């Protein structure tokens, strides 16, 4: 979520046709889930929410509208630099060693080191994350929701 809060959906749109095709395939795959919350507020650097597709389907949102929110958000995305992301990660490091997270300083150092050696931009979740979480959402600027 740190990456999404800084870079938003911009990295997921190489072309509108490919983005729409991928979105529609995922939309058709996802089951409606009324128990899921509609969105998570992940704003750190700018207003940003993670909209859950399963809840959108449960609320009978039109898939074309949800895609438009996502695509407009990607278009509006200001180009962010890797250094900005690294700065956010460093701020998070100082927070996670405090309550309620209570990571050890060593654990937080390992996390920071791991993030700093990863290539950018991150374009997809790891297979382990996909297996555990099965994510189906899109990053959206709240102002793009109409």
Backbone as CSV, one residue per row, in Angstrom:
resi,resn,N_x,N_y,N_z,CA_x,CA_y,CA_z,C_x,C_y,C_z
1,UNK,0.818,-1.199,0.000,0.000,0.000,0.000,0.859,1.259,0.000
2,UNK,2.065,1.165,0.538,2.937,2.337,0.503,3.188,2.769,-0.937
3,UNK,3.505,1.803,-1.778,3.776,2.110,-3.175,2.552,2.756,-3.822
4,UNK,1.383,2.179,-3.602,0.154,2.714,-4.184,-0.186,4.097,-3.678
5,UNK,0.139,4.373,-2.421,-0.189,5.690,-1.876,0.662,6.791,-2.499
6,UNK,1.854,6.444,-2.975,2.728,7.431,-3.605,2.512,7.482,-5.115
7,UNK,2.534,6.309,-5.752,2.478,6.258,-7.212,1.074,6.100,-7.781
8,UNK,0.127,5.643,-6.967,-1.236,5.464,-7.447,-1.314,4.461,-8.576
9,UNK,-2.284,4.641,-9.485,-2.503,3.667,-10.556,-1.627,3.883,-11.788
10,UNK,-0.832,4.906,-11.778,-0.083,5.314,-12.960,0.743,4.179,-13.569
11,UNK,1.345,3.338,-12.743,2.204,2.263,-13.250,1.412,1.132,-13.916
12,UNK,0.113,1.068,-13.691,-0.702,-0.044,-14.187,-1.311,0.231,-15.557
13,UNK,-1.080,1.397,-16.117,-1.695,1.749,-17.400,-0.601,2.025,-18.430
14,UNK,-0.333,1.010,-19.231,0.612,1.188,-20.338,-0.136,1.685,-21.570
15,UNK,-1.349,1.174,-21.754,-2.235,1.645,-22.817,-3.667,1.455,-22.320
16,UNK,-4.564,2.289,-22.808,-5.954,2.197,-22.349,-6.562,0.854,-22.746
17,UNK,-6.239,0.365,-23.927,-6.821,-0.905,-24.371,-6.377,-2.073,-23.504
18,UNK,-5.080,-2.140,-23.212,-4.575,-3.235,-22.366,-5.120,-3.113,-20.944
19,UNK,-5.168,-1.891,-20.429,-5.684,-1.683,-19.073,-7.151,-2.087,-18.986
20,UNK,-7.927,-1.720,-19.990,-9.358,-2.051,-19.973,-9.575,-3.553,-20.121
21,UNK,-8.829,-4.187,-20.999,-8.949,-5.629,-21.180,-8.627,-6.365,-19.874
22,UNK,-7.556,-5.962,-19.228,-7.165,-6.584,-17.956,-8.228,-6.353,-16.881
23,UNK,-8.728,-5.119,-16.810,-9.757,-4.790,-15.835,-11.018,-5.621,-16.053
24,UNK,-11.482,-5.716,-17.291,-12.718,-6.448,-17.582,-12.575,-7.941,-17.286
25,UNK,-11.407,-8.502,-17.577,-11.169,-9.909,-17.235,-11.226,-10.104,-15.726
26,UNK,-10.611,-9.197,-15.001,-10.623,-9.304,-13.546,-12.033,-9.092,-12.996
27,UNK,-12.744,-8.127,-13.532,-14.123,-7.857,-13.097,-14.992,-9.103,-13.258
28,UNK,-14.858,-9.766,-14.400,-15.650,-10.971,-14.648,-15.263,-12.114,-13.712
29,UNK,-14.021,-12.154,-13.288,-13.512,-13.206,-12.414,-13.961,-13.028,-10.954
30,UNK,-14.030,-11.782,-10.505,-14.298,-11.476,-9.093,-15.768,-11.704,-8.750
31,UNK,-16.012,-12.297,-7.594,-17.372,-12.464,-7.086,-17.776,-11.252,-6.257
32,UNK,-19.046,-10.911,-6.318,-19.581,-9.832,-5.483,-19.464,-10.251,-4.016
33,UNK,-19.116,-9.301,-3.167,-18.980,-9.581,-1.734,-19.492,-8.381,-0.945
34,UNK,-20.662,-8.515,-0.373,-21.264,-7.402,0.365,-20.586,-7.181,1.719
35,UNK,-19.800,-8.142,2.189,-19.125,-8.018,3.485,-17.827,-7.210,3.400
36,UNK,-17.282,-7.095,2.213,-16.044,-6.336,2.018,-16.348,-4.850,2.087
37,UNK,-15.431,-4.089,2.631,-15.639,-2.638,2.615,-15.378,-2.119,1.212
38,UNK,-15.967,-0.976,0.885,-15.858,-0.429,-0.462,-14.434,0.023,-0.771
39,UNK,-13.797,0.681,0.185,-12.457,1.204,-0.078,-11.653,1.297,1.204
40,UNK,-10.343,1.399,1.018,-9.402,1.699,2.092,-8.768,3.039,1.758
41,UNK,-8.721,3.928,2.728,-8.042,5.208,2.551,-6.558,4.960,2.762
42,UNK,-5.761,5.122,1.711,-4.325,4.874,1.820,-3.519,6.150,1.598
43,UNK,-4.141,7.300,1.799,-3.483,8.580,1.549,-2.291,8.771,2.473
44,UNK,-1.165,9.080,1.880,0.026,9.495,2.621,0.539,10.787,2.014
45,UNK,0.798,10.752,0.706,1.355,11.897,-0.003,0.256,12.723,-0.666
46,UNK,-0.800,12.051,-1.106,-1.892,12.691,-1.835,-3.164,11.902,-1.570
47,UNK,-4.347,12.459,-1.869,-5.580,11.689,-1.671,-5.558,10.432,-2.543
48,UNK,-5.804,9.281,-1.932,-5.786,8.027,-2.682,-6.583,6.987,-1.901
49,UNK,-7.424,6.227,-2.625,-8.153,5.122,-2.002,-7.919,3.865,-2.830
50,UNK,-8.047,2.741,-2.158,-7.979,1.440,-2.808,-9.410,0.922,-2.841
51,UNK,-10.005,0.891,-4.036,-11.402,0.512,-4.216,-11.469,-0.996,-4.506
52,UNK,-12.263,-1.720,-3.710,-12.384,-3.167,-3.843,-13.446,-3.524,-4.877
53,UNK,-13.034,-4.268,-5.884,-13.935,-4.617,-6.981,-15.103,-5.486,-6.519
54,UNK,-14.863,-6.363,-5.552,-15.938,-7.252,-5.082,-17.088,-6.465,-4.450
55,UNK,-16.772,-5.393,-3.753,-17.819,-4.559,-3.157,-18.513,-3.722,-4.233
56,UNK,-17.752,-3.249,-5.204,-18.359,-2.507,-6.318,-19.407,-3.367,-7.016
57,UNK,-19.069,-4.646,-7.213,-20.031,-5.554,-7.849,-21.234,-5.772,-6.941
58,UNK,-21.006,-5.918,-5.642,-22.111,-6.131,-4.700,-23.054,-4.934,-4.679
59,UNK,-22.509,-3.749,-4.897,-23.317,-2.528,-4.909,-23.872,-2.220,-6.311
60,UNK,-23.656,-3.125,-7.233,-24.149,-2.993,-8.611,-23.595,-1.769,-9.339
61,UNK,-22.348,-1.411,-9.032,-21.697,-0.345,-9.786,-21.460,-0.849,-11.203
62,UNK,-21.520,0.036,-12.155,-21.237,-0.327,-13.534,-19.728,-0.480,-13.701
63,UNK,-19.328,-1.572,-14.332,-17.900,-1.817,-14.525,-17.252,-0.707,-15.349
64,UNK,-17.990,-0.141,-16.284,-17.451,0.954,-17.098,-17.130,2.175,-16.242
65,UNK,-17.981,2.439,-15.240,-17.736,3.573,-14.343,-16.505,3.340,-13.480
66,UNK,-16.387,2.142,-12.935,-15.243,1.832,-12.066,-13.949,1.913,-12.874
67,UNK,-13.960,1.389,-14.088,-12.771,1.499,-14.933,-12.445,2.959,-15.211
68,UNK,-13.459,3.757,-15.486,-13.229,5.185,-15.767,-12.586,5.889,-14.578
69,UNK,-13.010,5.579,-13.354,-12.391,6.182,-12.157,-10.904,5.854,-12.133
70,UNK,-10.617,4.573,-12.355,-9.237,4.099,-12.342,-8.421,4.781,-13.443
71,UNK,-8.938,4.800,-14.654,-8.202,5.362,-15.770,-8.004,6.872,-15.612
72,UNK,-9.047,7.580,-15.196,-8.907,9.022,-14.965,-7.875,9.299,-13.874
73,UNK,-7.847,8.443,-12.880,-6.862,8.594,-11.800,-5.445,8.436,-12.336
74,UNK,-5.253,7.458,-13.209,-3.933,7.248,-13.801,-3.535,8.442,-14.670
75,UNK,-4.490,8.987,-15.403,-4.202,10.156,-16.238,-3.812,11.370,-15.413
76,UNK,-4.461,11.532,-14.260,-4.204,12.691,-13.400,-2.925,12.545,-12.576
77,UNK,-2.405,11.342,-12.557,-1.268,11.051,-11.694,-0.089,11.939,-12.039
78,UNK,0.414,12.595,-11.026,1.638,13.362,-11.210,2.791,12.376,-11.174
79,UNK,3.754,12.556,-12.031,4.899,11.641,-12.075,5.648,11.741,-10.747
80,UNK,5.718,10.658,-10.060,6.406,10.606,-8.770,7.788,10.004,-8.966
81,UNK,8.686,10.400,-8.136,10.052,9.917,-8.208,10.297,8.835,-7.171
82,UNK,11.228,7.950,-7.465,11.578,6.890,-6.526,12.041,7.473,-5.197
83,UNK,12.746,8.603,-5.240,13.238,9.215,-3.999,12.091,9.593,-3.079
84,UNK,10.978,10.029,-3.646,9.814,10.371,-2.828,9.284,9.128,-2.118
85,UNK,9.247,8.019,-2.846,8.807,6.768,-2.240,9.757,6.351,-1.121
86,UNK,11.045,6.448,-1.355,12.030,6.076,-0.331,11.882,6.967,0.916
87,UNK,11.582,8.241,0.722,11.362,9.140,1.859,10.152,8.699,2.683
88,UNK,9.090,8.294,1.996,7.899,7.809,2.697,8.240,6.556,3.493
89,UNK,8.988,5.653,2.886,9.377,4.416,3.566,10.209,4.723,4.812
90,UNK,11.088,5.677,4.718,11.911,6.047,5.885,11.038,6.593,7.015
91,UNK,10.015,7.372,6.665,9.101,7.887,7.700,8.338,6.742,8.342
92,UNK,7.926,5.769,7.532,7.198,4.616,8.056,8.093,3.825,9.011
93,UNK,9.362,3.717,8.677,10.315,3.001,9.529,10.270,3.538,10.958
94,UNK,10.235,4.853,11.109,10.224,5.441,12.454,8.901,5.201,13.182
95,UNK,7.834,4.958,12.430,6.522,4.721,13.033,6.360,3.272,13.485
96,UNK,6.831,2.318,12.668,6.563,0.911,12.975,7.305,0.392,14.198
97,UNK,8.308,1.111,14.658,8.998,0.660,15.872,8.291,1.164,17.131
98,UNK,7.204,1.906,16.930,6.414,2.418,18.047,5.128,1.607,18.187
99,UNK,4.461,1.754,19.314,3.173,1.113,19.541,2.151,1.741,18.585
100,UNK,1.198,1.024,18.057,0.801,-0.349,18.351,1.533,-1.398,17.528
101,UNK,2.405,-0.977,16.584,3.064,-1.940,15.704,4.145,-2.726,16.419
102,UNK,4.996,-2.018,17.110,6.042,-2.616,17.930,6.954,-3.577,17.177
103,UNK,7.305,-3.235,15.942,8.368,-3.964,15.256,9.641,-3.708,16.050
104,UNK,10.531,-4.649,16.067,11.831,-4.360,16.666,12.566,-3.432,15.706
105,UNK,13.524,-2.707,16.199,14.305,-1.831,15.337,14.994,-2.653,14.254
106,UNK,15.436,-3.845,14.619,16.097,-4.745,13.665,15.126,-5.162,12.551
107,UNK,13.881,-5.506,12.907,12.877,-5.880,11.899,12.593,-4.703,10.962
108,UNK,12.466,-3.515,11.535,12.198,-2.327,10.727,13.378,-2.028,9.805
109,UNK,14.598,-2.209,10.300,15.792,-2.010,9.466,15.810,-2.990,8.297
110,UNK,15.458,-4.248,8.567,15.430,-5.264,7.507,14.384,-4.909,6.449
111,UNK,13.213,-4.451,6.894,12.163,-4.055,5.958,12.636,-2.902,5.078
112,UNK,13.226,-1.892,5.683,13.717,-0.734,4.941,14.791,-1.159,3.940
113,UNK,15.711,-2.003,4.352,16.770,-2.481,3.450,16.180,-3.265,2.290
114,UNK,15.205,-4.119,2.583,14.575,-4.927,1.542,13.890,-4.036,0.506
115,UNK,13.163,-3.030,0.960,12.467,-2.125,0.048,13.465,-1.348,-0.799
116,UNK,14.572,-0.934,-0.186,15.543,-0.109,-0.907,16.282,-0.861,-2.012
117,UNK,16.346,-2.184,-1.940,17.051,-2.921,-2.990,16.116,-3.410,-4.090
118,UNK,14.804,-3.224,-3.924,13.842,-3.690,-4.917,13.856,-2.768,-6.140
119,UNK,13.647,-3.348,-7.320,13.577,-2.519,-8.530,12.263,-1.735,-8.569
120,UNK,12.292,-0.603,-9.242,11.106,0.227,-9.398,10.851,0.443,-10.877
121,UNK,9.624,0.627,-11.305,8.446,0.593,-10.465,7.976,-0.841,-10.209
122,UNK,7.323,-1.038,-9.098,6.694,-2.319,-8.804,5.445,-2.390,-9.666
123,UNK,5.267,-3.441,-10.421,4.132,-3.516,-11.346,3.136,-4.599,-10.985
124,UNK,3.474,-5.456,-10.052,2.560,-6.535,-9.718,2.879,-7.059,-8.327
125,UNK,1.877,-7.690,-7.730,2.095,-8.334,-6.439,2.920,-9.602,-6.627
126,UNK,3.625,-9.989,-5.581,4.363,-11.251,-5.629,3.364,-12.409,-5.657
127,UNK,3.822,-13.561,-6.111,2.959,-14.744,-6.135,2.521,-15.128,-4.731
128,UNK,3.412,-14.984,-3.758,3.070,-15.301,-2.367,1.926,-14.405,-1.897
129,UNK,2.014,-13.101,-2.177,0.967,-12.168,-1.783,-0.351,-12.521,-2.466
130,UNK,-0.294,-12.823,-3.755,-1.509,-13.179,-4.496,-2.172,-14.424,-3.908
131,UNK,-1.351,-15.414,-3.545,-1.896,-16.649,-2.968,-2.545,-16.407,-1.612
132,UNK,-1.931,-15.553,-0.807,-2.449,-15.305,0.538,-3.631,-14.344,0.555
133,UNK,-3.591,-13.353,-0.298,-4.557,-12.257,-0.207,-5.590,-12.262,-1.335
134,UNK,-5.201,-12.696,-2.539,-6.098,-12.684,-3.693,-6.672,-11.286,-3.933
135,UNK,-5.798,-10.308,-4.184,-6.238,-8.913,-4.286,-6.997,-8.597,-5.571
136,UNK,-8.059,-7.834,-5.432,-8.829,-7.362,-6.584,-9.320,-5.952,-6.273
137,UNK,-8.518,-4.990,-6.628,-8.843,-3.593,-6.337,-8.181,-2.704,-7.373
138,UNK,-8.526,-1.425,-7.317,-7.861,-0.424,-8.136,-7.623,0.800,-7.263
139,UNK,-6.455,1.442,-7.494,-6.161,2.706,-6.833,-6.904,3.810,-7.561
140,UNK,-7.548,4.699,-6.792,-8.363,5.765,-7.382,-8.175,7.041,-6.577
141,UNK,-8.042,8.172,-7.284,-8.117,9.471,-6.637,-9.584,9.725,-6.320
142,UNK,-9.930,10.065,-5.096,-11.347,10.288,-4.759,-12.033,11.307,-5.670
143,UNK,-11.299,12.308,-6.138,-11.891,13.335,-7.003,-12.286,12.798,-8.374
144,UNK,-11.825,11.612,-8.741,-12.176,11.023,-10.047,-13.429,10.186,-9.986
145,UNK,-14.002,10.023,-8.803,-15.224,9.246,-8.663,-16.412,10.165,-8.901
146,UNK,-17.205,9.800,-9.913,-18.366,10.649,-10.219,-19.650,9.890,-10.033
